[in-house]
């Protein structure tokens, strides 16, 4: 990179090599190798919905996880078209058109299966599915092995994680520190207390330690996630013993047992439909939930410290009427965005996605994206992220299509503008990739603009346009002196 001119009183310009074609007047970033690239971004988009089950598929029975060994999505669900049998199907995402194709569905439990939950054990490269079996009043689990050659999955034998009474509101998480699968549930055989248990996968089976209570009261809407920065499991839930408040507790796994910290309230109002996921970029826990006290759908950011968790201020991602809708959440590590899938009760229960960026202890959301114009209910699960294609998969019950089990691929918004530090200025010339380009940097007057308002401050938007309001990240472009001239602040 060469600086043109040394007089600090004159406009400054920098000459660099273009990485990618650059249009004169467009804002650019400097890359780590010293080249420059035009700022560009893309909005959140979804593919075409694909039916994976042509039968009634209960939303509370849908679960999904990503098998990073085979690079496949696994969906577990209650098949209402086949006696509510526990069924699984394997999908492959195609990032070229944001589509997903499925293999043949496989029954893992030939009886009614409720509250399915799925997690991937990256130590054994196995999928663990846990659920309630009403037929014999137990909590059961299966270990599945994915064959990517034909998108199939096979299972070992059923193993009880809870016996003698029905387990409800089942959720699970894989602890990559201890290489254990933790399962959490409402124990109907013990006053409906919130309970957890630790499982160890071996081959095609799983064994369990002893049960441990995390909440000595009835619980529901349980959602667990693993905080990989603190090696803790975070469980969010509705505490019926404390006015139905939204509550979270920290679990620590040691060998085959789990211990819990003191529960912390994150919402002092009736809270339903909560879902938790972990942001590995900010190292924060993201919880989305229905706040019946404010009749909004909110999200809140949690910070784990030791065996406790603290929260920022709740932010509404949907201000429509809250009706206890089932929610699903996920995290896209390629764009560092959190995602919420939900039915918008204030807009005919249309399926929508809200994408957010975490900063500190808060989160800011983009405008929701509609993924289904009919009434939908997302699966009560985490939205799995496929790291091989950098896409997410949202499974849901499509009430507008005979309640069929349906999946849709999500591509979250992206930009190469990562911070105010990598914005360098505006291109003076239009050049092809690999060609030298002159950049108007801080203090320069860029004369390649149009339709500016004199004396107005402008910001660089994440899609490379200029706007009068700050985007995220907030980058000041400069101040207009005429309709075509901008003093670059940079």
TIKOLMI-394240 format. One record per atom (N, C-alpha, C): x, y, z. Coordinates in steps of 0.02 Angstrom, whole numbers, plus 50000, padded with zeros to 5 digits. Layout:
REM residues N
XYZ
...
This chain:
REM residues 490
500434994150000
500005000050000
500445006250000
500285011249957
500705017249951
500295023349967
500555027750009
500225034050026
500405039249973
499905042449944
500015047549893
499985054449926
500545057949927
500555064649957
500745064350030
501145069050055
501365069050124
501145075150164
500835080050131
500635086050165
499985084650204
500015084750271
499415082950310
498845087950301
498985093850270
498455098750259
498045097150196
498305092550154
497965090750093
497535084550102
497065083550054
496655077550056
497095071450051
496915066350087
497315060250089
497035055050042
497475051450009
497295045849966
497775040149977
497525034149967
497925028149973
497835024049910
498385021149886
498345016849828
498455009649850
498015005149826
498054998049845
497834993849786
497874987349795
497664982549743
496954980049759
496534980049708
495844977949717
495794970349721
495444967949772
495274960949777
494534960249761
494394958549699
493714958849673
493604965449637
493134965649592
492984971749555
492724977149602
492924983349589
492724989049632
492434994549588
491884997449609
491565002949573
491745009549606
491915014549565
492085021149590
491535024049633
491705026849690
491225029849735
490965025149788
491135018649783
490905013849832
491385013449891
491105012349952
491535011650011
491905004950008
492515004850034
492914998850032
493214997350101
493394990950109
493744988850170
494454986750151
494894987050200
495574984550189
495604977450217
495894972850179
495964965950200
496614964850238
496674959150269
497274957850310
497914957450268
497834956150202
498434955850159
498594962450126
498224967850145
498354974450118
497954976250057
497614971350027
497174972849970
496534976149996
496134978649949
495504981749969
494924978449931
494334978549962
493734975349934
493134979849944
492704980149894
492094984149900
491644981149954
491354985449994
490894983150047
490254980550015
490064974550037
489454971550010
489124967250064
488494966250057
488134962150105
487534958950073
487254954150109
486654950750084
486154950250142
485514950750125
484994950250176
484854942950193
484534941950250
484334935250270
483844932550218
483944926250198
483514923250148
483354916050168
482824913450139
482624906550151
482524903050085
482604896450087
482484892450027
481754890750021
481614885949980
480924883549971
480784878050022
480204878450054
480044873450104
479984866550073
480214861450111
480214854550087
479874850150140
479384846250119
479024841750164
479454835650178
479554834050242
479914827850259
479444822450285
478824824350302
478334819450325
477634821450302
477324817250259
476654818650235
476134815550283
476154818050342
475684816050395
475694821250449
475224821150494
475204825950549
475834825150591
476194830450598
476824830350636
476774835350693
476734832750754
476634837150811
477254841450824
477154848050831
477714852650841
478104851050905
477754849150959
478094847551021
478474840951016
478384837550960
478744831250951
479304831750900
479444837750874
479974838650824
480624840750858
481174837550839
481834839350863
482324838750805
482884842250808
483374841950754
484064843250781
484564840350748
485264841450766
485694840650704
486314843150707
486784842450651
487324837450669
487404832450626
487924827450633
488534830050595
489034832550631
489624835650600
490104830350573
489994824050588
490414818750561
490204817050490
489544816750478
489294815050412
489064821250373
489054827050407
488794833250378
488074832550355
487664829950401
486964828850387
486534831650444
485934833950426
485434835850474
485004829750492
484874828850557
484434823350578
483824826450613
483234824650589
482614826850620
482264820950652
482084821650715
481694816650751
481004819550763
480484815350755
479814818150761
479294812750778
478724815150800
478144810950815
477714810650752
477654804750721
477304804150658
476574802550670
476154807750668
475444806950679
475094802850625
475414802250568
475134798250515
475294790850522
475694789150573
475884782150585
475874780650659
475294781550689
475174779850760
475624783650808
475854789550788
476284793750830
476954790450846
477174786050802
477814782650812
478394787650811
478904786150850
479524790150848
479894788650784
480034793850744
480304792950677
480864797950666
481354795950626
481914800350611
482044800350536
482304805850512
482474806550441
483104810750435
483504809250385
484154812550374
484114816950313
484384823050319
484364827850264
485044830550245
485114832250180
485724835350154
485564842250128
485904847250152
485794854150129
486234855650069
485934858950020
486294861349961
486314868949965
486904871649976
486974878949986
486904882749921
486944879449863
486894883049799
486204885949788
485694882649815
485014885249807
484614885049872
484974884249928
484654884049994
484084878849997
484234872949972
483744867549973
483984861950019
483534857350034
483714851450073
483364845450043
483714839850039
483424833650015
483464828450071
482984824050074
482934819350129
482984812150106
483234807850150
483244800750139
482564797750158
482564791350173
481944787950191
481854788150267
481244789650289
481104789950361
481194783050393
481454783050455
481584776950492
481234777350560
480844772350577
480524772050643
481034769550694
481134773550747
481574771250801
481184768750861
480544770650866
480134768250922
479424766850897
479234760550897
478584758550869
478034759350920
477964765350946
477434767250992
477444774750997
476954777451033
476904784651041
477544787551072
477804792851043
478404796251069
478274803751073
478294806551133
478164813651144
478814817251164
478814823751154
479364828051178
480044825451155
480104823851091
480744821651064
481274827151071
481874825151086
482444829651086
483034826051054
483464829651019
484024826550985
484664830550997
485214827051006
485864830351013
486394825950980
486934829050959
487474825350926
488074824850972
488294818750984
488884817351024
489484817150977
489884822450976
490444822950930
491034818750952
491014815851012
491534811351035
491434804451005
490814802051005
490674795450978
490394795650907
490264801850883
489954802950817
489274799350811
488884800250863
488224797150866
487694802450881
487084801150858
486504805350874
486124802050931
485954806050982
485564803451038
484874806751037
484354802451033
483664804751034
483344802451099
483054807151136
482704805551198
481994808151194
481534804951230
480824806651224
480434803351281
479804805151284
479334802051330
478954796451294
478904790751327
478534785051299
477904784051341
477324786951322
476724786451363
476484779251373
476634774751325
476374767951329
476594764351393
477204765451415
477434762151476
477664767151529
477524773651517
477664778651568
478394779551584
478824779551533
479534780251545
479834785651501
480444787851518
480834791951474
481334787451439
481344787451373
481774782851336
482264786651291
482764782951269
483254785851224
483524780551176
483744782951119
484064778651069
484694782151044
485184777951024
485794780550993
485764778850919
485854783950877
485804783050805
486464784150769
486564780450714
487164781150673
486954782950603
487214788550577
487034791050511
487494788050458
487194785850403
487574783550345
487464788750290
487974792950277
487874798350228
487824795950156
488004789650142
487984787250073
487284786850046
486794785750090
486104785350067
485624789250113
485914793750154
485504797750200
485044793350243
485344788150272
484964783750316
485234784250387
484844781650434
485054781450503
484814774950534
485254771750574
485074765550608
485144766650683
484784762550722
484754763650794
484914757250833
485184758350892
485274752950940
484624751750977
484664748551034
484064746951074
483884752751120
483254752951140
483024758251186
483334757451254
483504763151284
483764763351353
483364768551392
483104766651450
482734771351492
483204776151527
483034782651524
483384787351566
482964789251627
482324787351624
481874788551680
481334783151678
481214779951736
480744774351738
480214775551792
479644772551781
479124772651833
478634778351828
478794783451790
478324789151783
478504792851719
478024796451693
478114799951630
478564806151637
479034806951592
479444812951589
479154817551535
479094823851549
478814828751501
479334834151487
479194838051434
479614843851417
480354842051416
480514836951377
481204834351376
481644838651331
482254840051355
482744843751316
483434840751331
483894841551284
484564838651294
485104843251266
485714842051288
486294845751264
486904841351270
487374842151224
488004838351227
488544842751256
488874840251309
489424843651342
490074841151310
490384845251268
490994843151233
491604843051278
491554845751338
492104845551385
492144838751419
491574836251442
491544829751476
491364824051429
491174825951366
490944821051317
490344817051342
489864820751370
489264817651397
488654821051367
488104817151364
487464819851344
487044820951406
486794826951416
486374828551474
485654829251452
485204825951488
484494826151472
484124829351531
483664833851515
483284837551566
482544836751552
482144836351606
481434834951597
481034836651660
480384837051650
479914837551705
479754830551728
479934828951789
479854822151816
479164821351847
478704818451808
478014817651833
477964812851892
478484808851903
478484804251959
478764807352022
478994813452019
479274816852077
479024824052079
478364824652087
478034831152095
478154835852037
478314833251978
478444837251917
479064841651924
479524839651967
480134843551977
480574843451914
480944848951906
481434849251852
482024844851870
482204840251825
482694835151840
483174834351782
483794832451797
484294831251746
484664824751758
484944822051704
485314815751709
485854815751655
486414812351668
486984812351622
487064805551590
487144805651523
487214799451485
487894798851452
488144792651449
488784791251416
488664786451358
488834788551298
488724784351238
489304779551230
489134773351216
489634768151201
489354763851145
489674764051088
489424760351031
488744762951010
488244758551009
487564760550990
487104760651050
487384761351110
486984761651171
487214767451214
486844768751267
486984774251313
486814771951384
487224773851431
487104772351502
487054778851541
486694778651598
486554784751635
486784784351707
486944790351734
487094791051805
486444791851844
486484795351900
485894796351942
485544802951926
484894803051937
484504809151926
484694814451977
484644820751957
484764826452002
484244831751989
483954834652041
483434839652035
483744846652027
483534850351976
483774857251969
483254862451991
482624860351997
482104864852021
481584860752059
481514862252125
481044858452168
480344861352162
480094861452101
479424863752086
479264861352016
478634861851997
478444859951929
478764864651878
478994861751823
479304865651770
479014863651703
479104867851653
478914866251585
479344870551538
479224869651473
479594873651422
480344873451434
480614867551447
481334866751462
481734867151397
482284870851399
482734871351342
483444871751367
483874867151345
484564866851369
485054868351313
485614871551331
486144872851284
486814872451320
487354871451283
488014870751314
488444876851302
488694879851355
489144885551353
489854882851349
490144882851288
490804879751278
491374884051304
491244890451320
491774894651347
491864893551422
491334891551455
491364890251527
491264882951545
491144878851494
491024871651504
490464870451554
489904873951541
489314873151583
488704871951538
488224868451565
487574867651532
487094872851561
486734876251519
486244881251540
485544878551524
485114878551576
484434876151567
483954881851579
483554883651528
483034888751535
482364885151541
481914887951581
481274884651591
480764889351622
480144886951623
479594890451656
479494887451725
479564891551776
479524889251846
478814890151872
478424884751872
477734885051896
477704886451971
478244884852007
478244885952079
478394893152098
478564897252048
478724904252061
478364908652010
477694908352011
477264912651970
477384911851895
477634905951874
477764904551803
478304909051773
478754911451816
479294915851792
479784912051748
480074915751700
480614912951659
481254912551701
481554906651703
482104905351749
482654901351714
483264902051737
483824898251709
484264895851766
484594890251754
485044887451804
485654884451768
486214884351803
486844881851775
486974874851800
487154870351754
487324863551772
488054862051758
488384858551804
489084856651796
489124849051796
489394846251743
489454838951737
490134836651763
490124831551804
490734828451829
490634820951825
491034817551783
490954810451772
490244808951749
489864805151786
489184803451765
488644806951806
488844812251841
488364815951882
488354823351861
487834826751883
487764833951869
487524837451931
487814843351943
487614847552000
487394854251973
486984857752012
486684864051988
486824869852035
486864875752006
486914881852045
486224884052067
486174890252090
485534893052112
485154895852051
484514894052043
484124896651987
484084904251988
484074907251928
484054914551920
483464916251875
483044920951897
482474923151857
482704927951802
482514926651739
482674931351686
482064935251663
481454932951683
480844936551667
480344935851723
480204941451758
479734941351815
479014942151791
478804937551749
478114937351724
478014930351695
477384928651682
477244922151652
477624921351586
478024916151583
478464915151525
478324908251495
478204908051431
478074901651398
478514901051337
478574894951313
478904893851250
479614896351246
480034895551298
480714898051294
481174893151258
481674895851225
482174891951189
482844895251196
483364891251209
484034893851223
484534891151172
485034895451155
485594893351114
486204897151136
486804894951114
487424898051136
487784901251077
487984907551086
488354911451037
489094910651051
489444906851009
490154905451021
490604911351003
490334916550971
490724922550956
490764927151017
490184928651045
490164933151104
490224929351169
490184922651166
490184918351225
489614920251273
489034921051243
488434922751280
487884917651267
487434917051315
486844912851307
486264917151283
485914914851232
485354918451203
484714914551219
484234917851251
483604914651267
483034918751237
482624915451196
482024918551169
481414915651204
480904919851214
480324917451252
479714921851240
479134919151258
478514922951258
478414926251326
478354932851326
478244936551388
477504938451392
477114934651430
476394936051435
476254942351476
476744944551515
476654950651553
476634956751508
477024956551454
477054962251407
476724960551341
476464954551334
476164952051271
476634953251211
477264951851221
477754952251167
478174945851168
478554944951115
479034939551112
479724942651119
480074940551170
480694943851190
481294939251185
481874942351190
482504938751196
482934942151248
483364938251279
483794940951332
484464937451329
484984941151349
485674938551345
485924936851414
486194930751421
486454928451485
487214927551483
487534929351539
488254928551546
488394923751603
488724918251589
488874913251639
489514915051677
489484914451742
490074915451784
490054910251840
490524905651838
490514900351888
489894896051881
489514895651935
488904891651933
488274896051933
488364902351910
487794906851907
487764910151838
487214913651827
487114917151764
486774923851778
486994929051743
486684935651749
486424937751681
485934942351682
485594944051620
485594951551607
485584953351543
485494960251522
484754961951522
484574966951483
483874969151477
483544965751418
482924963451427
482564960051374
482434964651315
482444961851255
482324965451193
481774961651155
481274965251131
480734962151093
480964960851021
480894954650998
481014953250928
480364952950889
479804952650924
479144952950893
478664956150941
478334961550920
477884965150964
477154963250954
477044958050914
476364955650905
476114952150968
475484950450969
475194947251028
475544940651043
475714939751105
476054933651127
475534928651150
475564922551123
475064917451140
475364910851161
475964910851185
476274904651206
476524900451148
476694903651093
476934900051035
477574896251050
477654890651016
478264886851020
478804890650981
479404890951010
479954894650980
480534889950966
480944891750918
481554888050904
482114893150895
482704891550919
483274896150913
483884892450886
484344896250858
484964893450833
485494898850827
486114896750813
486674901450805
487054899750742
487174904750701
487554904050639
488264906650652
488744902050658
489424904050675
489804906950615
489524906450555
489854909350497
489724916850492
489154919150519
488994926250519
488934929150589
488994924750639
488924926650710
488234929850724
487714926550698
487034928950708
486624923650746
486184926050790
485704921650823
485054921950783
484674916450786
484064915850746
483494913350789
482904916350780
482294914050813
481784912350759
481484906450763
480934904550719
480294904250760
479754907050734
479134907350773
478534908450728
477944907250755
477324908950722
477094915650749
476984920450705
476804927250726
476054927550742
475894927250806
475184927150827
474834933650809
475214939050800
474914945350781
474814946150707
475014941050669
474954941250596
474754934350569
474184931950593
473894925650569
474354919650579
474794920050629
475254914550644
475714912750586
475854917650543
476324916350489
477014914550516
477344910050481
478014908150502
478514913650487
478904915550539
479384920950530
480054919250564
480564922650541
481234921950568
481484928750588
481754929150649
482074935350671
482814933950681
483244937950650
483964937050654
484264942750695
484694940950743
484974945950788
485724945550795
486014951150816
486734951550830
486824953450903
487224949550939
487354950851009
487944955551017
487854960551060
488394965151078
488354966351153
488874964251188
488854964951261
488314960651290
487874963851328
487324960151359
486644961751327
486674963951263
486054965451228
486074962451158
485514962851123
485464960151056
485044964851014
485234965850951
484844969950905
484604965450849
483984966650827
483664962250778
483554965850712
483604961850659
483414964250593
482654963750585
482394966350530
481684965650516
481524958250505
481004955550537
480844948450529
480724946550456
480924940450440
480834937650372
480294932250374
479804932850331
479274927850328
479514921750289
479434915750318
479634909750282
479034905450261
478444906850288
477844903250268
477244907750279
476844908950227
476274913550231
475684910450269
475704903950281
475174900650318
475344899950391
474874897350429
474984896350501
475494890850511
476004892250552
476534887350564
476694886950638
476984881350657
477234880450725
477924877350719
478454881150735
479124878350731
479214872550780
479674868150764
479844862750810
480124865550874
479954862350930
480174864750996
480884862351007
481354865650972
482044863050972
482524868650955
483164866950955
483664871650930
483704870850855
483774876450820
483844876350747
484564874350732
484674868350704
485364866150694
485724870050639
486374871250650
486794874750602
487244869650568
487214869450502
487634865050462
488284868750445
488824866950479
489454870550470
489794868850404
489564863750369
489864862050305
489574866350249
488984869050258
488674873250207
488534880350233
488644881550297
488494887950329
487764889850320
487334885050333
486614886050331
486284883050393
485684885550409
485294882750464
484674879350435
484394874650473
483784871250452
483264871850506
482694874750488
482134875550535
481594870350518
481464865550564
480914860850553
480284863650585
479704862450553
479084865150582
478484861250558
477934862150593
477284859350573
476924864650532
476764862750470
476454867550425
475694866750429
475384870850469
474654870450478
474274872450415
474624875650369
474314877650306
474354872150254
474694866650272
474774861050225
474664854450263
474074853550289
473864847250321
474294845350381
474624850350412
475054849250471
475644844650456
475864844750393
476434840650374
477084843150407
477534838450419
478194840250442
478594843250385
478864849150396
479174853050342
479834856050366
480294856850321
480934859950338
481094865550290
481444870650314
481654876150271
482364878350289
482764879550238
483464881550247
483514889050254
483914891250302
484014898350317
484734900450303
484804905950267
485464909050258
485424915950290
485804917050343
485754923350379
486134928850342
485944935050359
486254940850327
487004940950341
487374943250291
488104943350297
488384949750268
488954951750292
489304957650266
490054956750277
490454959850234
491184959750245
491404965850285
490924970050306
491074975650350
491024973050421
491594971550451
491584968450517
491624973450574
491904979350561
491984984350613
492184990950581
492204996150622
492425002650596
493165002550578
493524997550604
494244997350591
494414995250519
493994991150487
494184988750420
493904993150364
493474998050380
493265002950330
493835007850320
494045008750256
494625013050243
494445019350205
493905019150164
493725025150127
493315023350065
493345027850014
492945026949953
493395026349892
493205021849847
493595020849785
493525026949740
494085029149714
494095034749666
493935032349596
494125026049581
494065023449513
493665016949512
493435015249452
493135008649441
493675004149410
493824998649444
494374994349422
494164987049428
494534982749391
494434975549394
494864972649450
494714966549469
495104963349522
495844962749501
496284963949549
496994963549537
497304969949512
496884975049497
497124981349471
497234986349529
497684991249518
497774996449570
497175001049572
497005003249632
496445007749641
496625013049692
496415019249678
496535024749725
495945025449771
496085025849837
495565026249888
495585033149920
495005036449922
494945042749959
494855040950033
495345042550073
495335040850144
495155046850187
495245046250252
495045051450299
495325058350280
494865063150275
495065070050257
494985071550183
494905066350142
494815067450071
494095069550055
493995072349996
493325073849972
493165068949916
492685064549928
492485059849876
491935063149834
492065063349768
491615066949723
491195062249680
491135056049700
490785051049659
490095049149687
489805053349728
489175051749760
488585055049722
487985053649744
487395056749714
486835057249765
486405062149756
485795063049797
485935063849871
486515066749888
486655068149959
486335074649981
486225075250046
485965081450075
486535085150109
486705091150086
487265094850116
487185095550192
487735095050227
487775095650300
487505089450337
487295084450300
487035078350331
487605073250341
487615070250400
488105064950413
487835058350386
488275054550354
488085048150325
488475042350357
488155036550358
488455030550385
488515025250329
489035021250334
489105015550288
488655009950314
488215007450270
487785001850288
488134995250272
487894989850302
488214983350293
488174980750222
487714983550181
487664981250112
488054985750064
488434990450091
488854994850050
488535001250028
487915002450047
487585008750031
487715013850086
487485020050074
487545025250125
486855026650153
486825027950218
486195029450250
486295034750303
485745037650325
485785042950375
485725040350446
485605033950454
485585030950521
486115025450526
486345024350587
486875019550598
486635012350588
487045008350556
486915001150549
487304997650603
487354991150601
487744987250649
488214982750610
488884984150610
489224989050652
489104996250628
489175001050675
489065008050660
489715011050633
489705013150570
490295015950537
490115022650505
490435027950528
490315034650501
490685035250435
490315037050382
490615037950316
490905044950309
490515049950328
490735056750321
490155061550319
490295067850300
489785073050297
489745075850226
489135076450201
489035078950133
489145086450131
489495088750078
489575095950068
489155098250008
489025093849961
488555095049906
488185088449894
487775088349842
487395082249826
487855076649801
488465078549779
488915073449751
489575072849788
489685077149837
490335077249872
490255075549945
490705071249970
490685069050040
491385069750070
491435073250127
492075073550163
492135067050202
492645063150185
492735056450215
492985057050286
492645053750332
492875053550402
493255047150416
492975041450392
493365035250395
493535032950464
